[in-house]
């Protein structure tokens, strides 16, 4: 029969093992959080093979195997926009669309806030999160809004000239990398 000293030593070993296991669990959680943060806020390298300049002066480099539709179109809210989409119809599970409108800082009082309010009114609960986007020669403000099984990407790309490109993107995918890559390729002509 174990004495008190042996029981205490055994209890200390169990406690040490439990604390070590908890430490490993917490460390794995922190590593997973860091990886997910990097995936959300950084895109994978794009493979653009096509360049297009819309009549609104917005130019993009894009991967034509992803973006099957690239055209100027009329949007009921934004007016004349450059539209890129992964298909002609939103029926597919992997459908993504991005609308790029050119304007000035006066075009909208606050594009991102107003768009978030519209999304909230249409879908109920949304969870906006900042997205780190970089566009050469421009200042970018961007958010990703989680909407049920969708992601909306809203951004303003402001150039020193005063021109602003307003971005509205929507994807059913768990990844927004295609949209991030596309937005980061935007230039003005």
C-alpha positions in Angstrom: 0.0 0.0 0.0 1.5 3.4 -1.0 2.4 5.8 1.7 1.6 9.5 1.8 4.9 10.5 0.2 4.4 8.1 -2.8 0.8 9.3 -3.2 1.9 13.0 -3.2 4.7 12.2 -5.7 2.2 10.4 -8.0 -0.2 13.2 -7.7 2.5 15.7 -8.6 3.5 13.7 -11.7 -0.1 13.5 -12.9 -0.5 17.3 -12.3 2.8 18.0 -14.2 1.6 15.8 -17.1 -1.8 17.5 -17.2 -0.2 21.0 -17.1 2.3 20.0 -19.9 -0.7 18.7 -22.0 -2.6 21.9 -21.4 0.4 24.0 -22.4 0.8 22.0 -25.6 -3.0 22.5 -26.3 -2.8 26.3 -25.7 0.4 26.5 -27.9 -1.4 24.6 -30.7 -4.3 27.0 -30.4 -2.1 30.0 -30.6 -0.3 28.6 -33.7 -3.7 27.8 -35.4 -4.9 31.4 -34.6 -1.7 32.9 -36.2 -2.0 30.7 -39.3 -5.7 31.6 -39.7 -5.0 35.3 -39.2 -2.3 35.2 -41.9 -4.6 33.3 -44.3 -7.4 35.8 -43.8 -5.2 38.9 -44.0 -2.7 37.9 -46.7 -3.4 36.5 -50.0 -1.6 33.7 -51.9 0.4 34.9 -54.9 -1.8 35.5 -57.9 -1.2 34.1 -61.4 -2.5 36.8 -63.6 -2.5 36.0 -67.3 -4.9 38.6 -68.6 -5.0 42.4 -68.5 -8.2 44.4 -69.0 -9.0 48.1 -68.8 -12.6 49.1 -68.5 -14.1 52.2 -70.0 -14.2 53.6 -66.5 -10.4 53.6 -66.5 -10.0 50.8 -64.0 -7.4 48.3 -65.0 -6.9 44.8 -63.6 -4.6 41.9 -64.1 -6.4 38.7 -63.5 -6.3 34.9 -63.8 -8.7 34.0 -66.6 -9.0 30.5 -65.3 -10.8 31.9 -62.2 -12.5 35.1 -63.6 -14.5 33.8 -66.6 -16.4 37.1 -66.9 -14.7 40.5 -67.3 -16.9 43.3 -68.7 -18.3 46.7 -68.1 -21.9 46.6 -66.8 -24.6 48.7 -65.2 -25.2 48.0 -61.5 -28.5 49.3 -60.0 -26.7 50.8 -57.0 -23.2 51.7 -58.3 -23.9 52.7 -61.9 -21.3 51.9 -64.5 -18.8 49.4 -63.1 -16.1 46.9 -64.2 -17.5 43.5 -63.3 -15.4 40.3 -62.8 -17.1 37.1 -62.0 -16.3 33.4 -61.9 -19.4 32.5 -64.0 -22.3 34.1 -65.9 -24.7 33.0 -63.1 -24.6 32.9 -59.3 -26.0 29.4 -59.2 -22.7 27.6 -58.6 -21.2 27.0 -55.1 -18.0 28.6 -56.1 -19.4 31.8 -57.6 -17.5 35.0 -56.9 -18.2 38.5 -58.2 -16.4 41.8 -57.9 -17.6 45.3 -59.0 -15.1 48.1 -59.4 -16.5 51.6 -59.7 -14.3 54.7 -60.3 -15.2 57.9 -58.5 -13.8 60.6 -56.2 -13.9 61.0 -52.4 -17.2 62.9 -52.9 -18.9 60.0 -54.6 -20.0 58.5 -51.3 -20.2 59.9 -47.8 -18.8 56.7 -46.4 -18.8 53.8 -48.8 -17.8 51.0 -46.4 -20.0 52.0 -43.5 -23.0 52.6 -45.8 -22.4 49.2 -47.6 -22.1 47.4 -44.2 -25.5 48.9 -43.2 -27.0 47.7 -46.4 -25.6 44.2 -45.9 -26.9 44.2 -42.3 -30.3 45.3 -43.4 -30.4 42.6 -46.1 -28.8 39.7 -44.2 -29.3 40.4 -40.5 -26.1 39.7 -38.6 -22.8 40.5 -40.3 -19.3 40.4 -38.8 -17.0 43.0 -40.4 -13.2 42.5 -40.0 -10.4 44.6 -41.4 -8.5 43.1 -44.3 -4.9 44.1 -45.1 -4.7 45.0 -48.8 -1.9 46.7 -50.7 -2.3 48.6 -53.9 0.8 50.2 -55.3 0.6 54.0 -55.2 -2.7 54.1 -53.3 -4.1 54.0 -49.8 -6.5 51.2 -49.1 -9.3 50.7 -46.6 -10.9 47.3 -46.7 -13.1 45.0 -44.6 -14.4 41.5 -45.0 -18.0 40.9 -43.8 -19.0 37.4 -42.7 -22.6 36.9 -43.8 -23.8 33.4 -43.0 -22.0 31.2 -45.7 -20.8 34.3 -47.7 -18.0 36.8 -47.5 -18.4 40.3 -48.8 -15.3 42.4 -49.4 -15.7 46.1 -49.3 -12.8 48.5 -50.1 -11.9 52.0 -51.1 -8.7 52.5 -53.0 -7.7 56.1 -52.9 -5.0 57.5 -55.2 -3.0 60.8 -54.6 -4.8 62.2 -57.7 -8.1 62.1 -55.7 -9.5 59.2 -57.8 -11.1 56.5 -55.7 -12.0 52.9 -56.8 -14.9 51.5 -54.8 -14.8 47.7 -54.5 -17.7 45.4 -53.8 -17.0 41.7 -53.8 -19.0 38.6 -52.9 -18.0 35.0 -52.5 -19.6 31.8 -51.4 -16.2 30.3 -50.8 -14.5 30.0 -47.4 -11.5 31.8 -49.0 -11.4 35.3 -50.2 -7.9 35.0 -51.7 -9.1 35.3 -55.3 -10.8 38.6 -54.6 -7.9 39.9 -52.6 -5.5 39.1 -55.4 -7.8 40.8 -57.9 -8.1 44.0 -55.8 -4.4 44.1 -55.2 -3.9 44.2 -59.0 -6.1 47.3 -59.6 -4.5 50.3 -61.4 -6.0 53.4 -63.0 -5.4 54.4 -66.6 
